[in-house]
Amino acid sequence: MLGWAPQFDPFQSARVYHLELVETAYSSLYLNIVIEALQQAPNIKLKTKTWNQDTFERLIKRDADFGIGMVEFDERSTNQVQQVPK
């Protein structure tokens, strides 16, 4: 029988979260994300990977929890907006 998930308490969480980020996000956002996450959830662990062509698939399969990426409108780009899964 399905039931309600227990209320999430970040302070009590000891989960490992998987993040995938484009390289520019490491220098511009990552430190802020880590500081904020560890202040609210000091027992979590963060594992990171550089965003690549398989990231969308890992997000869909829930092998990655969060992704910070970018897509291009330029049709020559490998990260072209038309490749975003529907």
CNS distance restraints for C-alpha pairs under 8 A (distance, minus, plus):
assign (resid   8 and name CA) (resid  13 and name CA) 7.88 0.50 0.50
assign (resid   9 and name CA) (resid  13 and name CA) 6.41 0.50 0.50
assign (resid  10 and name CA) (resid  40 and name CA) 6.05 0.50 0.50
assign (resid  10 and name CA) (resid  41 and name CA) 4.69 0.50 0.50
assign (resid  11 and name CA) (resid  40 and name CA) 5.84 0.50 0.50
assign (resid  11 and name CA) (resid  41 and name CA) 4.38 0.50 0.50
assign (resid  11 and name CA) (resid  42 and name CA) 6.36 0.50 0.50
assign (resid  11 and name CA) (resid  43 and name CA) 7.20 0.50 0.50
assign (resid  12 and name CA) (resid  41 and name CA) 6.94 0.50 0.50
assign (resid  12 and name CA) (resid  43 and name CA) 7.15 0.50 0.50
assign (resid  13 and name CA) (resid  41 and name CA) 6.38 0.50 0.50
assign (resid  13 and name CA) (resid  43 and name CA) 6.19 0.50 0.50
assign (resid  13 and name CA) (resid  44 and name CA) 6.12 0.50 0.50
assign (resid  14 and name CA) (resid  41 and name CA) 7.92 0.50 0.50
assign (resid  14 and name CA) (resid  43 and name CA) 4.80 0.50 0.50
assign (resid  14 and name CA) (resid  44 and name CA) 4.48 0.50 0.50
assign (resid  14 and name CA) (resid  45 and name CA) 7.17 0.50 0.50
assign (resid  15 and name CA) (resid  43 and name CA) 7.61 0.50 0.50
assign (resid  15 and name CA) (resid  44 and name CA) 5.13 0.50 0.50
assign (resid  15 and name CA) (resid  45 and name CA) 6.44 0.50 0.50
assign (resid  16 and name CA) (resid  44 and name CA) 5.82 0.50 0.50
assign (resid  16 and name CA) (resid  45 and name CA) 4.63 0.50 0.50
assign (resid  16 and name CA) (resid  46 and name CA) 5.81 0.50 0.50
assign (resid  16 and name CA) (resid  47 and name CA) 7.05 0.50 0.50
assign (resid  17 and name CA) (resid  44 and name CA) 7.36 0.50 0.50
assign (resid  17 and name CA) (resid  45 and name CA) 6.19 0.50 0.50
assign (resid  17 and name CA) (resid  46 and name CA) 5.00 0.50 0.50
assign (resid  17 and name CA) (resid  47 and name CA) 6.13 0.50 0.50
assign (resid  17 and name CA) (resid  64 and name CA) 7.61 0.50 0.50
assign (resid  17 and name CA) (resid  65 and name CA) 6.10 0.50 0.50
assign (resid  17 and name CA) (resid  66 and name CA) 7.97 0.50 0.50
assign (resid  18 and name CA) (resid  46 and name CA) 6.05 0.50 0.50
assign (resid  18 and name CA) (resid  47 and name CA) 4.86 0.50 0.50
assign (resid  18 and name CA) (resid  48 and name CA) 5.78 0.50 0.50
assign (resid  18 and name CA) (resid  49 and name CA) 7.75 0.50 0.50
assign (resid  18 and name CA) (resid  63 and name CA) 7.58 0.50 0.50
assign (resid  18 and name CA) (resid  64 and name CA) 4.97 0.50 0.50
assign (resid  18 and name CA) (resid  65 and name CA) 5.22 0.50 0.50
assign (resid  18 and name CA) (resid  66 and name CA) 6.58 0.50 0.50
assign (resid  19 and name CA) (resid  46 and name CA) 7.11 0.50 0.50
assign (resid  19 and name CA) (resid  47 and name CA) 6.13 0.50 0.50
assign (resid  19 and name CA) (resid  48 and name CA) 4.72 0.50 0.50
assign (resid  19 and name CA) (resid  49 and name CA) 6.33 0.50 0.50
assign (resid  19 and name CA) (resid  64 and name CA) 6.08 0.50 0.50
assign (resid  19 and name CA) (resid  65 and name CA) 5.99 0.50 0.50
assign (resid  19 and name CA) (resid  66 and name CA) 4.84 0.50 0.50
assign (resid  19 and name CA) (resid  67 and name CA) 5.69 0.50 0.50
assign (resid  19 and name CA) (resid  68 and name CA) 7.87 0.50 0.50
assign (resid  20 and name CA) (resid  48 and name CA) 5.57 0.50 0.50
assign (resid  20 and name CA) (resid  49 and name CA) 4.71 0.50 0.50
assign (resid  20 and name CA) (resid  50 and name CA) 5.42 0.50 0.50
assign (resid  20 and name CA) (resid  51 and name CA) 5.07 0.50 0.50
assign (resid  20 and name CA) (resid  55 and name CA) 7.04 0.50 0.50
assign (resid  20 and name CA) (resid  64 and name CA) 7.06 0.50 0.50
assign (resid  20 and name CA) (resid  66 and name CA) 6.36 0.50 0.50
assign (resid  20 and name CA) (resid  67 and name CA) 4.70 0.50 0.50
assign (resid  20 and name CA) (resid  68 and name CA) 6.31 0.50 0.50
assign (resid  20 and name CA) (resid  69 and name CA) 7.86 0.50 0.50
assign (resid  21 and name CA) (resid  25 and name CA) 5.97 0.50 0.50
assign (resid  21 and name CA) (resid  26 and name CA) 6.89 0.50 0.50
assign (resid  21 and name CA) (resid  48 and name CA) 7.40 0.50 0.50
assign (resid  21 and name CA) (resid  49 and name CA) 6.52 0.50 0.50
assign (resid  21 and name CA) (resid  50 and name CA) 5.17 0.50 0.50
assign (resid  21 and name CA) (resid  51 and name CA) 4.80 0.50 0.50
assign (resid  21 and name CA) (resid  67 and name CA) 5.70 0.50 0.50
assign (resid  21 and name CA) (resid  68 and name CA) 4.66 0.50 0.50
assign (resid  21 and name CA) (resid  69 and name CA) 5.75 0.50 0.50
assign (resid  22 and name CA) (resid  26 and name CA) 7.15 0.50 0.50
assign (resid  22 and name CA) (resid  50 and name CA) 5.71 0.50 0.50
assign (resid  22 and name CA) (resid  51 and name CA) 4.80 0.50 0.50
assign (resid  22 and name CA) (resid  52 and name CA) 7.78 0.50 0.50
assign (resid  22 and name CA) (resid  68 and name CA) 6.35 0.50 0.50
assign (resid  22 and name CA) (resid  69 and name CA) 5.16 0.50 0.50
assign (resid  22 and name CA) (resid  70 and name CA) 7.33 0.50 0.50
assign (resid  23 and name CA) (resid  27 and name CA) 7.45 0.50 0.50
assign (resid  23 and name CA) (resid  50 and name CA) 6.36 0.50 0.50
assign (resid  23 and name CA) (resid  51 and name CA) 7.40 0.50 0.50
assign (resid  24 and name CA) (resid  28 and name CA) 6.30 0.50 0.50
assign (resid  25 and name CA) (resid  29 and name CA) 5.09 0.50 0.50
assign (resid  25 and name CA) (resid  30 and name CA) 6.11 0.50 0.50
assign (resid  25 and name CA) (resid  68 and name CA) 7.11 0.50 0.50
assign (resid  25 and name CA) (resid  69 and name CA) 7.88 0.50 0.50
assign (resid  26 and name CA) (resid  30 and name CA) 4.69 0.50 0.50
assign (resid  26 and name CA) (resid  31 and name CA) 7.32 0.50 0.50
assign (resid  27 and name CA) (resid  31 and name CA) 7.47 0.50 0.50
assign (resid  29 and name CA) (resid  33 and name CA) 6.27 0.50 0.50
assign (resid  30 and name CA) (resid  34 and name CA) 6.17 0.50 0.50
assign (resid  31 and name CA) (resid  35 and name CA) 6.15 0.50 0.50
assign (resid  32 and name CA) (resid  36 and name CA) 6.13 0.50 0.50
assign (resid  33 and name CA) (resid  37 and name CA) 5.95 0.50 0.50
assign (resid  34 and name CA) (resid  38 and name CA) 5.99 0.50 0.50
assign (resid  34 and name CA) (resid  46 and name CA) 7.94 0.50 0.50
assign (resid  35 and name CA) (resid  39 and name CA) 6.15 0.50 0.50
assign (resid  36 and name CA) (resid  40 and name CA) 6.38 0.50 0.50
assign (resid  37 and name CA) (resid  41 and name CA) 5.71 0.50 0.50
assign (resid  37 and name CA) (resid  42 and name CA) 7.43 0.50 0.50
assign (resid  38 and name CA) (resid  42 and name CA) 4.42 0.50 0.50
assign (resid  38 and name CA) (resid  43 and name CA) 7.35 0.50 0.50
assign (resid  38 and name CA) (resid  44 and name CA) 7.10 0.50 0.50
assign (resid  51 and name CA) (resid  55 and name CA) 5.90 0.50 0.50
assign (resid  51 and name CA) (resid  67 and name CA) 7.53 0.50 0.50
assign (resid  51 and name CA) (resid  68 and name CA) 7.68 0.50 0.50
assign (resid  51 and name CA) (resid  69 and name CA) 6.61 0.50 0.50
assign (resid  53 and name CA) (resid  78 and name CA) 7.97 0.50 0.50
assign (resid  53 and name CA) (resid  79 and name CA) 7.63 0.50 0.50
assign (resid  54 and name CA) (resid  58 and name CA) 6.41 0.50 0.50
assign (resid  55 and name CA) (resid  59 and name CA) 6.17 0.50 0.50
assign (resid  55 and name CA) (resid  64 and name CA) 7.75 0.50 0.50
assign (resid  55 and name CA) (resid  67 and name CA) 7.57 0.50 0.50
assign (resid  56 and name CA) (resid  60 and name CA) 6.19 0.50 0.50
assign (resid  56 and name CA) (resid  84 and name CA) 7.40 0.50 0.50
assign (resid  56 and name CA) (resid  85 and name CA) 7.21 0.50 0.50
assign (resid  57 and name CA) (resid  61 and name CA) 6.16 0.50 0.50
assign (resid  58 and name CA) (resid  62 and name CA) 5.91 0.50 0.50
assign (resid  58 and name CA) (resid  63 and name CA) 4.85 0.50 0.50
assign (resid  58 and name CA) (resid  64 and name CA) 5.44 0.50 0.50
assign (resid  59 and name CA) (resid  63 and name CA) 5.98 0.50 0.50
assign (resid  59 and name CA) (resid  64 and name CA) 4.95 0.50 0.50
assign (resid  59 and name CA) (resid  65 and name CA) 6.48 0.50 0.50
assign (resid  59 and name CA) (resid  66 and name CA) 7.18 0.50 0.50
assign (resid  59 and name CA) (resid  67 and name CA) 7.35 0.50 0.50
assign (resid  70 and name CA) (resid  79 and name CA) 7.20 0.50 0.50
assign (resid  71 and name CA) (resid  79 and name CA) 5.08 0.50 0.50
assign (resid  71 and name CA) (resid  80 and name CA) 5.37 0.50 0.50
assign (resid  71 and name CA) (resid  81 and name CA) 5.11 0.50 0.50
assign (resid  72 and name CA) (resid  77 and name CA) 6.40 0.50 0.50
assign (resid  72 and name CA) (resid  79 and name CA) 5.84 0.50 0.50
assign (resid  72 and name CA) (resid  80 and name CA) 4.66 0.50 0.50
assign (resid  72 and name CA) (resid  81 and name CA) 5.51 0.50 0.50
assign (resid  73 and name CA) (resid  77 and name CA) 7.83 0.50 0.50
assign (resid  73 and name CA) (resid  80 and name CA) 5.80 0.50 0.50
assign (resid  73 and name CA) (resid  81 and name CA) 5.66 0.50 0.50
assign (resid  74 and name CA) (resid  80 and name CA) 6.42 0.50 0.50
assign (resid  75 and name CA) (resid  80 and name CA) 5.95 0.50 0.50
assign (resid  76 and name CA) (resid  80 and name CA) 7.37 0.50 0.50
assign (resid  79 and name CA) (resid  83 and name CA) 6.99 0.50 0.50
assign (resid  80 and name CA) (resid  84 and name CA) 7.64 0.50 0.50
